[in-house]
Amino acid sequence: MTSSLYLDRPSALRDAHPLCKLAAAAAFFVAVFSLEHPLAIAPYALALLLAALGARAGPNLRRLRALFIVIPLGTIVMWTFFYRGPDAPVGYRPSLPGLVFGLGMGLKLTCFLLLNVVLLSTTRVEELTSAFTRLGLPYRVGFTLTLAFRLVPLFVDSAATVLQAQRLRSLGDEPRGVVARLRHTIPVIIPVFMGALRRADQMAIALDMRGFSLPGKRHALLERPIGARDLTVLAVALGAPLTAYAIRASGLGLVAS
């Protein structure tokens, strides 16, 4: 199992400049975040799904399919019962406005997941660090922001390795049921936590040996100029918040209480 979501597959998004992709991701995030109604968010979800398919990110979609199912469904169920308007009855009861609002929130979270899949499937972590640096952030800040993209998948793989090792040592078969799975997951926490501390210490030593703390300006190896294709991607993405603003101004983007 690979620890990175990056897929080295030819596509227009993969060849786009990382700074433009980062700006496009921010534009789509602002557009989707400003809307509530599922009919207003659905076109953005469809556009991001087509972008993921165009970027040939199918393996990552299958890899994260559990998140695309559990998170939206949990959000829809929660808001159906807990969404309360000014005229809602006392108590937590399912309501049609709650269902509509829950569908909108579920689609919104799906868009955020798709946005991250598209960005990380077509952009190396080193390119993201370079993009943050070109935005004016210090190199240490950019490296810290992208460090999660490196470590979180490693922690997930480490937890899967510990689970497999425990099963090989006759600690039980594959558990069935939610409670049984949670009970079998508890012994994994300590090995993963200790491994994380060991890995952090090793990374700190490796960074010091490579002169990470030395003063001076850093230059990325993957820097390249912004071309016409990059500006086209950026112009298309900037249309997302503009259309979202028009939809919201017309009163169609919010859920009526």
C-alpha positions as CSV (number, residue, x, y, z in Angstrom):
1,M,0.0,0.0,0.0
2,T,1.5,3.3,-1.1
3,S,1.7,6.2,1.5
4,S,1.3,8.9,-1.1
5,L,-1.8,10.0,-3.0
6,Y,0.2,11.4,-5.9
7,L,-0.4,9.5,-9.2
8,D,2.2,10.1,-12.0
9,R,-0.3,9.9,-14.8
10,P,-0.4,12.3,-17.8
11,S,-3.2,14.8,-17.5
12,A,-3.8,18.5,-17.9
13,L,-4.1,19.1,-14.2
14,R,-0.9,17.2,-13.5
15,D,1.1,19.4,-15.8
16,A,-0.5,22.7,-14.5
17,H,1.6,24.9,-12.3
18,P,1.2,24.0,-8.6
19,L,0.6,27.7,-7.6
20,C,-2.3,27.8,-10.1
21,K,-3.7,24.5,-8.8
22,L,-3.5,25.8,-5.2
23,A,-5.3,29.0,-6.2
24,A,-7.9,27.0,-8.1
25,A,-8.5,24.7,-5.0
26,A,-9.0,27.8,-2.8
27,A,-11.4,29.3,-5.3
28,F,-13.5,26.1,-5.4
29,F,-13.4,25.8,-1.6
30,V,-14.7,29.4,-1.2
31,A,-17.5,28.7,-3.8
32,V,-18.7,25.5,-2.2
33,F,-18.4,26.8,1.4
34,S,-20.6,29.8,0.7
35,L,-23.6,27.6,-0.5
36,E,-26.1,25.4,1.5
37,H,-28.7,24.1,-0.9
38,P,-27.9,20.7,-2.5
39,L,-29.1,21.8,-5.9
40,A,-26.7,24.7,-5.8
41,I,-23.8,22.6,-4.7
42,A,-24.5,19.6,-7.0
43,P,-22.9,21.3,-10.2
44,Y,-19.7,21.9,-8.3
45,A,-19.6,18.3,-7.0
46,L,-20.1,17.1,-10.6
47,A,-17.3,19.4,-11.9
48,L,-14.9,18.1,-9.2
49,L,-15.9,14.5,-10.0
50,L,-15.2,15.1,-13.7
51,A,-11.9,16.7,-12.8
52,A,-10.9,13.7,-10.7
53,L,-11.8,11.3,-13.5
54,G,-9.9,13.6,-16.0
55,A,-6.9,13.5,-13.7
56,R,-7.2,9.7,-13.7
57,A,-7.5,9.6,-9.9
58,G,-9.7,6.6,-9.9
59,P,-7.4,4.5,-7.7
60,N,-7.5,7.2,-5.0
61,L,-11.3,7.4,-5.2
62,R,-11.5,3.6,-4.6
63,R,-8.9,3.9,-1.9
64,L,-10.9,6.5,0.0
65,R,-14.4,5.1,-0.9
66,A,-15.2,4.5,2.8
67,L,-14.8,8.2,3.5
68,F,-17.0,9.2,0.6
69,I,-19.8,6.9,2.0
70,V,-19.5,7.3,5.8
71,I,-19.0,11.1,6.1
72,P,-21.8,12.3,3.8
73,L,-24.3,9.7,5.1
74,G,-23.5,10.5,8.8
75,T,-23.9,14.2,8.0
76,I,-27.2,13.8,6.3
77,V,-28.6,11.7,9.2
78,M,-27.3,14.1,11.8
79,W,-28.7,17.3,10.2
80,T,-32.1,15.6,9.4
81,F,-32.7,15.2,13.1
82,F,-30.8,18.2,14.6
83,Y,-31.4,21.0,12.1
84,R,-33.8,23.5,13.7
85,G,-35.4,26.5,12.0
86,P,-37.2,29.3,13.8
87,D,-40.6,27.5,13.3
88,A,-39.3,24.0,14.1
89,P,-41.2,22.0,16.8
90,V,-39.7,21.3,20.2
91,G,-37.6,18.2,20.3
92,Y,-35.3,16.5,17.8
93,R,-37.5,15.2,15.0
94,P,-36.8,14.6,11.4
95,S,-37.9,17.4,9.1
96,L,-37.9,18.2,5.4
97,P,-35.7,21.4,5.8
98,G,-33.3,19.3,7.9
99,L,-33.1,16.7,5.2
100,V,-32.5,19.3,2.5
101,F,-29.9,21.0,4.7
102,G,-28.2,17.6,5.5
103,L,-28.1,16.8,1.8
104,G,-26.4,20.1,1.2
105,M,-23.8,19.6,4.0
106,G,-23.2,16.0,2.8
107,L,-22.5,17.3,-0.8
108,K,-20.3,20.1,0.6
109,L,-18.1,17.6,2.5
110,T,-18.0,15.4,-0.6
111,C,-16.8,18.4,-2.6
112,F,-14.0,19.0,0.0
113,L,-12.9,15.4,-0.2
114,L,-12.9,15.5,-4.1
115,L,-11.0,18.7,-4.0
116,N,-8.3,17.2,-1.9
117,V,-8.2,14.0,-4.0
118,V,-7.7,16.0,-7.2
119,L,-5.1,18.3,-5.7
120,L,-3.0,15.5,-4.1
121,S,-3.4,13.1,-7.0
122,T,-1.9,15.6,-9.4
123,T,0.6,17.5,-7.3
124,R,3.8,16.4,-5.5
125,V,4.3,17.4,-1.9
126,E,7.5,19.2,-3.0
127,E,5.5,21.2,-5.5
128,L,3.0,22.3,-2.8
129,T,5.9,23.4,-0.6
130,S,7.3,25.4,-3.5
131,A,3.9,27.0,-4.1
132,F,3.5,28.1,-0.5
133,T,7.0,29.6,-0.7
134,R,6.1,31.5,-3.9
135,L,3.1,32.9,-2.1
136,G,5.5,34.6,0.3
137,L,5.4,32.1,3.2
138,P,8.7,31.2,4.9
139,Y,10.1,27.9,3.7
140,R,9.7,26.4,7.2
141,V,6.0,27.4,7.3
142,G,5.4,25.9,3.9
143,F,7.3,22.7,4.8
144,T,5.3,22.4,8.0
145,L,1.9,22.9,6.2
146,T,2.8,20.1,3.8
147,L,4.2,17.8,6.4
148,A,0.8,16.4,7.2
149,F,0.5,15.1,3.6
150,R,3.6,13.1,4.3
151,L,2.9,11.8,7.8
152,V,-0.8,11.1,7.9
153,P,-0.7,8.4,5.2
154,L,2.4,6.9,7.0
155,F,0.5,6.7,10.3
156,V,-2.4,5.0,8.5
157,D,-0.1,2.4,6.9
158,S,1.6,1.9,10.3
159,A,-1.7,1.2,12.0
160,A,-2.6,-1.3,9.2
161,T,0.8,-3.0,9.7
162,V,0.3,-3.3,13.4
163,L,-3.2,-4.8,12.9
164,Q,-1.8,-7.4,10.5
165,A,1.1,-8.2,12.9
166,Q,-1.3,-8.8,15.8
167,R,-3.5,-11.1,13.7
168,L,-0.4,-13.1,12.6
169,R,0.4,-13.5,16.3
170,S,-2.9,-15.3,16.9
171,L,-4.6,-12.4,18.6
172,G,-7.9,-13.2,16.9
173,D,-9.6,-13.4,13.6
174,E,-11.1,-10.5,11.7
175,P,-13.5,-8.9,14.2
176,R,-17.1,-8.5,13.2
177,G,-19.3,-5.6,14.3
178,V,-18.6,-2.0,15.2
179,V,-18.0,-2.7,19.0
180,A,-15.7,-5.6,18.3
181,R,-13.6,-3.6,15.8
182,L,-13.3,-0.8,18.2
183,R,-12.1,-3.2,20.9
184,H,-9.5,-4.6,18.6
185,T,-8.3,-1.2,17.6
186,I,-7.4,0.0,21.1
187,P,-4.2,-2.2,21.3
188,V,-3.0,-0.5,18.1
189,I,-2.9,3.0,19.6
190,I,0.2,2.6,21.7
191,P,2.4,1.0,19.0
192,V,1.3,3.6,16.5
193,F,1.9,6.5,19.0
194,M,5.3,5.2,19.9
195,G,6.2,4.7,16.3
196,A,5.1,8.3,15.6
197,L,7.4,9.7,18.3
198,R,10.3,7.6,16.9
199,R,9.7,8.7,13.4
200,A,9.4,12.4,14.5
201,D,12.8,12.1,16.2
202,Q,14.4,10.5,13.2
203,M,13.0,13.2,10.9
204,A,14.3,15.9,13.2
205,I,17.8,14.4,13.0
206,A,17.6,13.9,9.3
207,L,16.5,17.6,8.8
208,D,19.3,18.9,10.9
209,M,21.9,16.8,9.0
210,R,20.6,18.3,5.8
211,G,20.9,21.9,7.1
212,F,17.2,22.6,7.5
213,S,17.9,25.1,10.3
214,L,20.6,27.0,8.4
215,P,19.8,30.6,7.4
216,G,19.4,31.7,3.8
217,K,16.9,31.6,0.9
218,R,15.8,28.2,-0.3
219,H,15.3,27.3,-4.0
220,A,13.0,24.5,-5.1
221,L,14.2,22.0,-7.6
222,L,10.8,21.8,-9.3
223,E,10.3,25.6,-10.0
224,R,9.1,26.5,-13.4
225,P,7.4,29.5,-15.0
226,I,3.6,30.0,-15.3
227,G,2.4,29.4,-18.8
228,A,-0.8,29.9,-20.8
229,R,-2.3,26.6,-19.8
230,D,-1.8,27.5,-16.2
231,L,-3.6,30.8,-16.6
232,T,-6.5,29.0,-18.4
233,V,-6.9,26.6,-15.4
234,L,-6.8,29.6,-13.0
235,A,-9.4,31.6,-15.1
236,V,-11.8,28.7,-15.2
237,A,-11.5,28.1,-11.4
238,L,-12.0,31.8,-10.6
239,G,-15.4,31.5,-12.3
240,A,-16.5,29.2,-9.4
241,P,-16.7,31.8,-6.6
242,L,-18.3,34.3,-9.0
243,T,-21.1,32.0,-10.0
244,A,-21.5,31.0,-6.3
245,Y,-21.9,34.7,-5.4
246,A,-24.5,35.1,-8.1
247,I,-26.4,32.1,-6.9
248,R,-26.3,33.2,-3.3
249,A,-27.4,36.8,-4.2
250,S,-30.4,35.4,-6.1
251,G,-31.5,33.6,-2.9
252,L,-31.1,30.1,-4.4
253,G,-28.0,29.1,-2.5
254,L,-29.4,29.0,1.0
255,V,-31.9,26.6,2.6
256,A,-35.1,28.4,3.6
257,S,-35.9,28.0,7.3
